[in-house]
Amino acid sequence: MVVATVPNLASAAEYFFQIGVEGKRFRPTVLLLMATALNVHVPEPPPSPWGDTSTTDLRNRQQSLAAITEMMHVASLLHDDVLDDAETRRGIGSLNIVMGNKLSVLAGDFLLSRACVALASLKNTEVVSLMATAVEHLVTGETMQLTTSSEKRCGMEYYMQKTYYKTASLISNSCKSIALLAGQSAEVAMLAFEYGKNLGLAFQLIDDVLDFTGTSASLGKGSLTDIQHGIVTAPILFAADEFPQLLEILDQGFDNPENVDTALEYLSKSRGIQKTRELAMKHADLAAQAIDSLPETDDEVVRKSRRALVELTQIVITRNK
């Protein structure tokens, strides 16, 4: 899907799809498991003017959606790295450092355009609407992070809404789209959505923890990245609940390195890390419950995929990178 006629643009667009720097492929893995978990007892669709609607065609369309989702995700990373002046990503130099900000932005735009072309080929208006909403949420979440007032960024509700937009919306709407492509009911599609939403929130909450407890080598990026960029995440918010004096530091911002050190001192004395892990576990449990609520089936392949989706909720909250 990522084909560009201009060599530099092609190299930039393919930068994070190369072997060794392709990332965890977390989202495509979830979506392909979800596809198998839901492709059961679905009534045969009526004849389509668009051609084949066989099981093979369904699987191909769902695989395309998984690729589309990853392209949208990588595009957001390229844009984020420019906004954050990031120097590394996935253990190597970020594209904006290697090829410059302009080409990095253009590569992100190109990936989004290719994703839109592939999305249109699925010929499902509801799926197109869901995925367009996910892109809108990516932009909204980033804007919330950039323009928020001091008062708002210190609120957990605002933080969770931003986190949903930036991280969980893409995977939740993609999971729902997988269900819709399979012809599943509105109830099943909503369970798929809830799984993606809660898994995405759990994933980001653990990412927030690892930003304080991980190492640059294991994370593929520098530790303390968020706080050094003035981004307040769940561990710090929970710490501020225990130590209100931390709110003054948050209000001042983190341009002064001493404020970063002070915030870390309060964090180390608080239960901020533990409470963030507990919140991640709560969302992981909600994701697992969504899978357990799917209609029963005797198909062992489907059941195996559903077990894998449930196991993934535990992998997400116990990972160290």
N, C-alpha and C positions, 0 to 999 in steps of 0.2 A: 504493500500500500504506500510505502514511503519512497516515491520515485520523483526525483527532480532533474530537470535538464541542465541546470547550472551546477557545475561541479562543486563549488564552494558551498552552495545551499544544500546539495545532497550530502556532503560530508558533515555539515552542521546538523541537519535533520536526523542523520543516522548515528550521531555521536553517542547517544546513550542506548542505542540498540545493538552495539557491538558486543561480541562475546567477551565476557569478563567484566563489563560495566553496564550490563543490562538490568541490574537491580534484582530485587527479589521476585519480580513478576507476580506480586501478591494479588493484584486485582484480576489478571487473567486466570490465575489459579482458582480463585474464589468463583468466578463466573463460569468456568468450565465445569467445576464441581456442581454448581447450582443447576447448570443445564441438565446434567445427568440426573440430579436429584429430583427434577421436576418433569422430565420427559417420560411421563407414565400416565396411562389411562386418560389420554387427551383425545377427545372426539376428532375424527377425521375432518379436516377443514374442507369447506366447499371448494369447487374448482376455482383456481385463481387465473385471472387474465395475465398475470405476470409469469406464468410458467410453472415449473415443478414445485410442489409443496410436500414432497416426500420427506421421510425421516432424515435421509441423507442431506437434503436441502436445508432442513431445519437445523441440523447440527452445523452445517457450513455457515448459516446466518448467525447462529449463536457464537461461533468461533470468530466471525467477523466483528461482532459486537465486542468481544473480549479484546480484540486488537484495537478497535476504535477507542475503547476505554483507556487502554495503555497509552495510545497516542495523545489523548487529551491530557492524561496525567503527566506525561513527559513534557508536553507543551507548557503546562502550568509550572513545572520545575524550571524550565528555561527562563520563563518570565520572572519567576520568583527570585532566581539567582541574580538577575540584573537589578531588581528592586533592592535586594539585600546586599549587593556588592559581594556576593559569595565568592570564595576562592577555590573551594573544593566541593565535589559532589561524587558520591559513590566511590570514594577513595582516589579520585583523580582530579586534575584541574577542571574547574567548572568551565562550561563552554564560553561564558562571557569573558573569562580570563584568557582562554586559549585563542578564541577567534574574535573577541570584541563584543561589546554590548549590542551594536546594531545588528550584526549577523545572528546573534543569539535570539534577539526579539523576532527577527524575520523567520528564523528556523521554527520558533514556537508558533508563529502565525501560520507558517506553511503546514506544520503538523495538524493544526486545527482545521485548516482548509481541506486537507486530505481526509481527515476524520469525517468532516461534513459530507464530502462526496461519497465516502463509503457508507455513511449513515443513510443517505438518501437512497442508496441502492437496496436497502432493506425494505423499502416501500411499506413502512408502517408509521403512520402519522403520530400515533400515540408514543411510540418509542422515540421518534425524532423529537417530539415535544419534551419528553423526559430528559433526554440527553442534552438538549439545548438549555433546559432549566439547570442541569448540573453545571454547565459552563458558566451560566449566569451566576450561579452560587459561588463558583471559584473566584470570580471577579469581585462579587459582593464581599466575600470573606476577606479577601486581600485588602479591599478598601476599608473594611471595618478595622483591620489591624493597623492600617497606615494612618487613619484619620480619627481614631477614637479619642474621646476626652479622657482625662486622667480618672475621673469618677467612674466612667463606664468600664474602662479596662480593668478596674479593680473589682468588678462584679462577676461572680461565677456564672450567672445566667447569660450575661453578654459573652463571656468566654466560651461557653458551651455552644451558643448559637453560632459564633464565629467558627468554632471548630467543626461544627456540622457542615457549614458552608464550604470551608476550605478542604476538609478531608472526607467527611462521611457522605456528603450528598452524591458525589460521583459514584461511589460503590453501591449506595442504596438504590439510586435510580437505575444503575446498570443491572443490578440483581432483579429489580422489578421488570425491566425491559426483557431480560432473559425469560421470565415467566410469561410475559405477554406474547413473545415470539412463539412460545410453546403452546399458546392458546389456552393457558390456564385461567381459572376464574379470578375475579377481582379479589376474593378473600386470600387465595394462594399468592397472588401477585403482591398483596400487602404484607404477607408473612415474609416473602423474599425481600421486600423493601426494609422491613424491620430488622431482618438479619443483617443486611448490608449496613444499615444505619448504626446499629449498636456495635457491630464488629469494627466499623470505621472509627467510632468514638473511642472504643477500647484501644485500638491501635495507636491513635494519636495521644491518648493519655499516657500510654507506656513510652511513646516517643518523648513526651515531656519529661518523664522520669529519667530516661536514658540521657537526656541532654545534661542532666546534673550528675548522673552516676556512671555513664559510659565513658569510653575513651575514644579518641579520634580514630584509632586504628579499627576498632570494632564497629563504629557508627558510620565510617566513611565521611565524616565531617567533624569539624572541631567541636569539642564539648563546650557547654555554656554559650552556644551560638545564640540562643533565643534571648537570654538576659542581656548579653553584650550588645544586642541590637535593640534593646529596650522593649522586648516582647515579654509580657507577663503571662505566665502559664499556670496551670493548676497547682503545682507544688508550692509556688510562691503565694498564690491566693489562699491556699489552706494555711500556710504559715502566717499570713497576715491576720487570719481569723484568731490565731492564738496570740500573736504579738501585734496589736494594733499600731504600735510605733513604726512598724514596717511600712504602713501606708504613707507616711511622710516621705520615706525613701522612694517609694513608687511614684509619688507625686513629683519628686525632683527629677526622676529619670535616671538613666544609667550612663550618661555621658562621662560622669566622674567615676573612675575605676574604684574609688573608695566606696561608692554606693553599692557597687556590685559585691565587694567584699563584705560589706555590712549585711546586705540581703542574704548572702550565703551563710553568714553566721546565724542569722535568725532561722533560716531554713534548717540548718543542722541541729538546732535546738528544738525544732518543732516536729510535728507528725505529718508535715506536708507531703513528704514522699510516700509515707504509708497510706495516707488518706487518698492520694491520687491512685495508688495501686488498688485500693479497695473500690474506688469508683470505677476503675477499669474492669475489675472483676464483676461488678454489678452489671455493666453493659455487656460483658462477655456472656454472663448468665442469661440476659435477655435475648441475646442473639441465639444461644443454644435453645432456649424455649421456643423461639420462632420456628426452628427446624423441627423440634419435637411436636409442634402443633400441626405440621403438614399432614394431609390425609394419609392414612395407613396404606401400605403396599406390601405385597409378598415378593416383589421383584428384588432379588438380592443385589443386583448391580446398583439399583436406585438406593437401596438401604445402605450399601457401602459408601456411596457418595454422601449421603446424609450424615453418616457417622464421621466421615472425614471433615465435613463442614463443622460439626460439633467439636471435634478434636482441634480444629483450627482456632476455635475461640480460646482454647487453653494455651496453644502455641503462641498466640498473639500476646497474652498477658505474662508469659514466662520467658519470653525471648530476652536476649541481652545485646541485641544489635538490630 
